[in-house]
Amino acid sequence: MRQDCLLCERTSPNNLYCQEVYCPAEMSPPILNHGDWLGNIEIVKPIIVLRSAVLYEARYQQKKVLLKVAHPGPENRERLKREAEFLKQIRHEKEQPIHLPILMPPYANTTIERNAYGKVVLQGHLLYYCLFEHFAGEPLRDILAKNVQMWVYHIGWIVTNLAAAVAFLQSKGMYHFGLSPDCILVYLDDKSDVPRIQLFDFGIASDRDHFPSNWYRFFVHPAYTAPELIEPRTPRPSYATDVYGLGLVLYELLVGEPAFPYKVYSDDEVYDAVRRGRRIEMTRGEDVGKAADIAVKAIDLDGAKRYQTAAELTKALQEAFGEAPEKKRLLNARTIWFIVGAVFAVVLLIVFAIVSSGAAG
């Protein structure tokens, strides 16, 4: 196992220490590596480390899965539990978008209705985790590191699909408040040249009624924190705050770097830049046209001047880029076996009817 600092992103194969006085590196959670086990789940590789959890590619019951493990701490644990319970509640929704993960039972011989998330002890810590069906994508952060100037229509389709996923959360009364390239997986289909996304992290994952008790600021990086979330101990929830997060992702994809630089800066320094709106300049106005205007409006310091909902932003993006091409979600194994069983039952009934008819004759 290794340690990854959640603030400055330093990594060590053993104990981690840092020369920066503001960085509590030695408190960083351990990260599992290839070949490690979490209970009966084998780790293939860590995909990305968030401030509240780690997403792994893993192997469980002889198939690839995505494993999400909350960092130790009550806030991180409760956040993952809310996320899993929400996915459990919407798993039978007809209008569920294909851009959200598919929850799996955390234990063998159990159901999601009984257990939406799992618990296991590792190195003296009680860890909470959930399992998702495998999605063959990589973090948008990693894609940006390899290609800082993506094709503008790939950018448009990625953010349109992301906005549609957030619009679904908002339709259920949910707030995210932690959108960034770190919480999105992207898969680029070589045959269709169409990106598919999965929003695997739901941020604060809270509704309005429970928001005051659920809110904690550390889970979202300062560079992706809306200005209205910085000052108050318990900010007032608004869908326009998640529009700001969507706008930051669009802005970063257009210019090729975060709107608010954060490498080697302390959290307080980044918060100050966000509060004052000291972002890097939008340099893509001429070649991307309306997309740049959409991004700038979405991240206005004044929430009243932004698009007010993710659905409103989705409509603006669709007007700029056209409808985002979608790929239908493949049938899962349970559905396939249900169809096969239904067809087999129909065949048996037909055979029985034919035999009965012959016997009667």
RODODREN-923886 format. One record per residue (C-alpha): residue in three letters; z, y, x. Coordinates in steps of 0.001 Angstrom, whole numbers, plus 500000, padded with zeros to 6 digits. Each point is the difference from the previous one (the first is absolute). Example, Ala and Ser with C-alpha at 12.3 -4.5 7.8 and 13.67 -1.06 7.14 Angstrom:
Ala507800495500512300/Ser499340503440501370/
***
This chain:
Met500000500000500000/Arg499400503572501051/Gln501366503377499005/Asp497824502826498662/Cys501415503509499765/Leu499490501343496485/Leu499895503593501235/Cys498036500195503250/Glu498194496617499688/Arg501115498739503423/Thr500072496215500336/Ser502096497661502124/Pro500072496180500254/Asn503817500169500049/Asn502501502808499483/Leu498439503425499560/Tyr501397503218501411/Cys498557503502499975/Gln500474503115502128/Glu499570502326497010/Val503376501113498648/Tyr498741500089496394/Cys498713496399500075/Pro502408497185498990/Ala497731497348501535/Glu502779497496500639/Met500488499755496224/Ser496408498940499417/Pro499553496754498035/Pro498705496844501710/Ile496336499140499364/Leu498857496385499741/Asn497086498824502133/His497427497209499885/Gly501683496618499672/Asp503335501351498736/Trp501367498721496696/Leu501622501761497081/Gly501543497086498150/Asn497066497660499340/Ile497387502761500456/Glu498152500026503330/Ile499004503385501419/Val496363500338501052/Lys500235503641501073/Pro501583503310499020/Ile497411502192498297/Ile501826503324499830/Val503542501327500317/Leu501067502552497405/Arg503253501941499961/Ser501339497817497204/Ala498326496621500523/Val497616497886502063/Leu496823498386498711/Tyr499052496705501642/Glu497179497550499752/Ala501748496657499581/Arg499486496360499089/Tyr501847498485497070/Gln499406496575498462/Gln496884499551502170/Lys498253503207498977/Lys499796503575501207/Val502119502565498192/Leu501240503535500492/Leu503736500233500611/Lys501870503266499503/Val503529500202501419/Ala502316502939499333/His501874501445502962/Pro503790499527499854/Gly501779502589497891/Pro500735500402496279/Glu497339502673499378/Asn497225497895501523/Arg501197496865498210/Glu500158501657496590/Arg496601501614500498/Leu498362496615500677/Lys501772498496496982/Arg498647502760497728/Glu496514499427501374/Ala500141496246499387/Glu501412500416496481/Phe497233502471499157/Leu497314497572501189/Lys501646497269497944/Gln499910502166496885/Ile496318500908500305/Arg498619496628501128/His498647499242496511/Glu498684503512499314/Lys496358500009498921/Glu499437503405501589/Gln501658499176503330/Pro497744501391502745/Ile498688497693502690/His501406502323502668/Leu503596498742499693/Pro501398496846501646/Ile500501496744498093/Leu503632498915500110/Met500863496383500835/Pro503242498038499437/Pro502215500366503101/Tyr501292496420499893/Ala498454496593499431/Asn500434498510496534/Thr500856503307498353/Thr498226502642497947/Ile499540503749500313/Glu501830500439496704/Arg503056498415501593/Asn499657501459503522/Ala497788503002500700/Tyr501350500361503535/Gly501762497793502521/Lys503051500239502268/Val500621498415503395/Val502494500468502845/Leu498615500823503453/Gln502153500947502998/Gly502912500829497758/His497953502219497675/Leu499295499133496374/Leu496309500878499668/Tyr498096500532496771/Tyr496316499138499841/Cys497100499430497642/Leu496784498025500293/Phe496503501179499053/Glu496763498098499787/His498011500483503195/Phe497712503015500280/Ala497589500020502935/Gly500374503650500920/Glu501513502118502741/Pro502074503177499780/Leu498001503148499456/Arg501939501422502965/Asp498428497375502295/Ile496525500618498611/Leu500381503713500701/Ala501072499240503571/Lys496725498130500554/Asn497734502364498066/Val501291503548499605/Gln496827501166498223/Met499401497556497187/Trp496924500183497782/Val500719502554497303/Tyr499231497606497127/His502378497408501418/Ile502605502764500070/Gly499222500971496407/Trp500120496451498668/Ile503234499168501837/Val501824503060498684/Thr498523499657496498/Asn501298496431499766/Leu503338501066501440/Ala500251502818497466/Ala499187497531497212/Ala502832497728501175/Val502436502923500057/Ala498753501103496573/Phe500956496545498716/Leu503501500392501459/Gln500272503401498337/Ser498853498553496679/Lys503087497774500221/Gly502253502959500796/Met500316499087503685/Tyr500176502330503015/His498884499025503503/Phe500731503059502199/Gly499157498184503260/Leu496208499741500122/Ser498443499789503456/Pro497372497952501886/Asp502843497631500944/Cys500519498568496500/Ile496343499164499268/Leu498058496918501055/Val496210500322500168/Tyr497380497278500187/Leu496387500952500651/Asp497633497443498527/Asp497163499618502520/Lys497566498747497354/Ser500503502742497411/Asp501219502700502449/Val502613500895497393/Pro503669500468500988/Arg502675498245497973/Ile503576501224500148/Gln503471498809499189/Leu502976502315499531/Phe502653497591501273/Asp502902502464500060/Phe501219501955496963/Gly502099502595501798/Ile503186500940498177/Ala498860497789497068/Ser502111501836497439/Asp499648501403496530/Arg501369503390498931/Asp503229498714498441/His501164498158503125/Phe498488502329502590/Pro503227501933500854/Ser501791496786501019/Asn496942498404501657/Trp498818502917502136/Tyr500493499971503785/Arg497845501999502387/Phe499794497763503070/Phe497558497462498523/Val497068502451500259/His498845501476503300/Pro500511503797500242/Ala496261500585500556/Tyr499311498456496569/Thr502905501612498157/Ala499062502551497351/Pro501585503420500632/Glu501935499861496722/Leu501739496810501203/Ile501397501499503201/Glu502771502356498916/Pro501820498643496941/Arg502329496989500244/Thr498451498662496794/Pro496577501564499395/Arg498519500384496549/Pro497401497234499493/Ser496435501055499216/Tyr496688498184499920/Ala498534502924501981/Thr502106498840502948/Asp498017496762500173/Val496794502047499699/Tyr501164501705503204/Gly500312496584501685/Leu496514499012498872/Gly498681503304501271/Leu501595499424503412/Val498264496630500305/Leu496647501546499028/Tyr500543502922502399/Glu500816497641502879/Leu496974497813499350/Leu497736503046499967/Val501265501639503208/Gly500873496804501867/Glu503674500777500690/Pro503169500705498010/Ala500136503385498296/Phe503392500512501661/Pro500168498596503563/Tyr503183498010500594/Lys499684498162503307/Val502846500984502399/Tyr501438502411497420/Ser503433499624498447/Asp500354499602496239/Asp501395503532499681/Glu496998501482501826/Val497574498174497721/Tyr501931500982496878/Asp499775503626501091/Ala496214499761500426/Val499640498409496550/Arg502251502593498372/Arg497939502830501482/Gly496642498320499368/Arg499048500013503708/Arg497376497268499775/Ile496982499452502212/Glu496831501742498911/Met497585498371497555/Thr496864499530502112/Arg497792498047497588/Gly499133502651497409/Glu496258500175500604/Asp499105496307500231/Val502294498576497297/Gly499736502806497464/Lys502298499676497003/Ala502180497307501600/Ala501538502551502369/Asp500763502340497090/Ile501668497134498103/Ala502197499150502996/Val501071503614500552/Lys500860500491496322/Ala501955496741499853/Ile502304501002502865/Asp500687503560498910/Leu503587501013500792/Asp500362501122496384/Gly500148496879497842/Ala498770501932496960/Lys496682500685501763/Arg499268496334500738/Tyr498438497427497716/Gln502926499096497778/Thr499489496233499761/Ala498331497247501986/Ala497668499407497047/Glu498825503616500215/Leu499374499609503724/Thr498186496701499417/Lys497615501762497614/Ala499264502719502578/Leu499324497370502682/Gln497702498049497688/Glu498020503156499317/Ala499651500572503739/Phe499236496424501110/Gly498948498150496852/Glu501796496970498624/Ala501664497962502749/Pro498340496563500214/Glu502459497284499056/Lys500200496323500723/Lys501504497850497308/Arg503226498279500961/Leu499387496333500657/Leu501673497464497759/Asn503210498676501477/Ala500739496288500306/Arg502155499865496858/Thr497236501518497880/Ile497387497662501463/Trp502111496929499236/Phe500630501295496476/Ile496238500335499419/Val499325496554501478/Gly502721498497497807/Ala498626501698496888/Val496473498754500713/Phe501328496476500639/Ala501906500055496703/Val496867501086498111/Val497998497187501625/Leu502663497460498982/Leu499917501241496405/Ile496200499702499905/Val500119496480501453/Phe502738499031497523/Ala497939501371497114/Ile496905498074501127/Val501954496766500409/Ser501690500441496624/Ser496647500683498346/Gly498479496855501547/Ala502931497870498927/Ala499735501298496462/Gly496282499173499921/
***
